[in-house]
């Protein structure tokens, strides 16, 4: 009975016209649904006596219904698949109301079934969701729709290969760059890349061509039955077109046809490095012409430029070298010790290049025999020549170690005694300046203690500005003093003999620093002893 009343009311409203409808309508429909205005159209969306139903929406929006049935697209996702349409798409809010609204920045495109990866993730929505990319004519008529796009690459992208290759671009390309075909595997083609072919750039073989007025690379219908379509036949067809009978993809310079040739049957057996030399290096004109080969110099230049020549003729290279390589040399230490310069000490561990190849070329003759011919004289200008005449370093040093010095210091004016005799030379003769640079100090070095040691007494015992430490100290132990108090102005007698030194000589601090005071201007009793009236009574 109630249903009949409602239908009767709707009929009366439709008879009364728009003025009555506008009184009961919740508001104008949006532009997309404007053609559904009017009481007679209410039941197209609304069920009688009920709200808007999902089924009625899908009866009109067949493209969404089809996606849901096929379980693809955003409306088929778990997030919205079972929801009523009105939950997200409301109406009766005016002509300019946007029925389709969502936050583009936070929208999870993965829920549509097409995950945005690589460059796709950087694009604005409108770059892909264009009317031109929609194949379905009915969907293309809709305004501001996000439906109707295919996931196939060529729906949005131009076919650079113009139908010559598979339409599934992801077989070779990724979403980061179309320029790099990272997914393409040449080994799966009829021409697997072997040897040097693996290093060749694609464009060298796959040239560009004009197809339908557009530039494209040629990837199909290439002639690779033999090498000559790409490589020039340097033999001018003298040996036929089957290059593989002599050559390989590893290198054209390797002659597979000569591999079986036994060079040992000739007068020159291939030994050592000669085994890996290209035939053309020796046989420059023809393989059959005889070559001189009795001496190394028949093929090799005299690198030493006749440095070892006698009467203008150099000895053969095999005296010092072998066919396994010019290095290392077979010139042994025993042979070196037969020369004017015998190898001893550290020289035994020194590489040949350190002495014989200081410049670009090797040098073996007229190199000198003194230390300074190879080593820099670091003491020149610092130590008087009388201590090492003619710059003869062995006066102090030996060939085992430069650091071990054997110098008789007694020949100088400063004889080493006590602890001084135990010191390393650098402790006294090397100093760092204010810039941290290490400098030598030999000639003209002062013999005064203060030139090396800090005067811990701050000049208390100086006479005419100089302090003679040996008056109280010896060279064996600075802490043991030879000072005799009875030679001073204040002789120790009586009770003073039993008083400890530090009871009178106490440390003080002033602008000079902290030190123990030994010198007193006033040695009167009252300076140390204060008057005690109680004891006087």
Residue pairs with C-beta under 8 A, 6 or more apart in sequence:
2 49
3 48
3 49
6 48
6 49
7 48
10 39
10 42
10 43
10 48
13 20
13 21
13 24
13 39
14 21
14 38
14 39
14 40
18 38
21 38
21 39
25 92
26 92
27 92
27 93
27 94
28 34
28 37
28 92
28 93
28 94
28 95
29 36
29 37
29 91
29 92
29 95
30 91
30 93
30 94
30 95
30 96
30 97
30 98
30 99
31 95
31 96
31 143
32 99
32 143
33 45
33 91
33 99
34 95
36 44
36 45
44 56
44 60
45 52
45 56
45 57
45 91
46 52
46 53
46 56
47 53
47 56
51 86
52 84
52 85
52 86
52 91
53 84
54 83
54 84
54 85
57 85
57 86
57 89
58 64
58 65
58 68
58 85
59 65
63 136
63 138
63 139
63 147
63 148
64 73
64 75
64 147
67 73
67 75
67 76
67 147
68 75
68 76
68 81
70 76
72 113
73 112
73 113
73 147
74 80
74 111
74 112
74 113
75 81
76 113
77 111
77 112
77 113
79 111
80 88
89 99
89 100
90 99
91 97
91 99
100 144
100 146
104 125
109 115
109 116
110 116
113 151
114 151
116 123
117 175
118 174
118 175
118 176
118 177
119 175
119 176
119 177
120 128
120 175
125 146
128 149
128 156
129 145
129 146
129 149
131 140
133 148
133 149
133 150
133 155
133 156
134 140
134 145
134 147
134 148
134 149
135 148
135 150
135 155
136 148
139 145
139 147
139 148
140 148
149 155
149 156
152 167
152 168
153 167
153 168
153 169
153 170
154 167
154 169
157 169
157 178
159 167
160 178
160 216
161 216
161 217
161 219
162 211
162 212
162 214
162 216
164 211
164 216
164 218
164 219
164 220
165 172
165 219
165 220
169 178
170 183
171 183
171 184
172 181
172 182
172 183
172 184
173 180
173 181
173 182
173 183
174 180
174 182
174 183
186 192
186 193
187 193
190 224
191 222
191 224
193 200
194 249
194 250
195 248
195 249
195 250
195 251
196 249
196 250
196 251
197 249
202 217
203 217
205 222
205 230
206 217
206 218
206 219
206 222
207 217
207 218
208 215
208 216
208 217
208 218
209 215
209 216
209 217
209 218
210 216
222 229
223 229
224 230
226 241
226 242
226 243
227 241
227 243
227 244
227 247
228 241
228 243
231 243
231 252
233 241
233 243
239 245
239 246
245 256
245 257
246 255
246 256
246 257
246 258
247 254
247 255
247 256
248 254
248 256
253 278
255 279
258 279
263 269
263 270
264 270
267 293
268 291
268 293
270 277
271 323
272 322
272 323
272 324
272 325
273 323
273 324
273 325
274 323
279 287
282 291
282 299
283 289
283 291
291 298
291 299
292 298
293 299
295 316
296 316
296 317
296 318
296 321
297 314
297 316
297 317
300 317
302 314
303 326
303 361
303 362
304 314
304 362
304 364
305 361
306 312
306 314
307 363
307 364
307 365
308 314
308 315
308 364
308 365
317 326
319 330
320 329
320 330
320 331
321 329
321 330
322 330
329 352
333 343
333 348
336 342
336 343
337 343
340 369
341 367
341 369
343 350
344 399
345 398
345 399
345 400
345 401
346 399
346 400
346 401
347 399
355 367
355 374
356 362
356 363
356 364
356 367
357 363
367 373
367 374
368 374
370 390
370 391
370 392
371 391
371 392
371 393
371 394
371 397
372 391
372 393
375 393
377 391
377 393
378 440
379 388
379 440
379 442
380 391
382 440
382 441
382 442
382 443
383 442
383 443
384 442
384 443
385 391
387 395
387 407
387 411
387 412
388 395
388 396
389 395
395 407
396 405
396 406
396 407
397 404
397 405
397 406
398 404
398 406
405 425
407 425
409 415
409 416
410 416
413 447
414 447
416 423
417 475
418 474
418 475
418 476
418 477
419 475
419 476
419 477
420 428
420 475
428 441
428 445
428 452
429 440
429 441
429 442
429 445
430 438
430 439
430 440
430 441
431 438
431 439
431 441
432 438
432 439
433 439
445 451
448 466
448 467
449 455
449 467
449 468
449 469
449 470
450 466
450 467
450 469
453 469
455 462
455 467
456 515
457 467
457 515
457 516
457 518
458 512
458 513
458 515
459 467
460 515
460 517
460 518
460 519
461 467
461 468
461 471
461 472
461 518
461 519
471 482
471 483
472 481
472 482
472 483
473 480
473 481
473 482
474 480
474 482
485 491
485 492
486 492
489 523
490 523
492 499
502 516
504 528
505 516
505 517
505 518
506 516
506 517
507 514
507 515
507 516
507 517
508 514
508 515
508 516
508 517
520 527
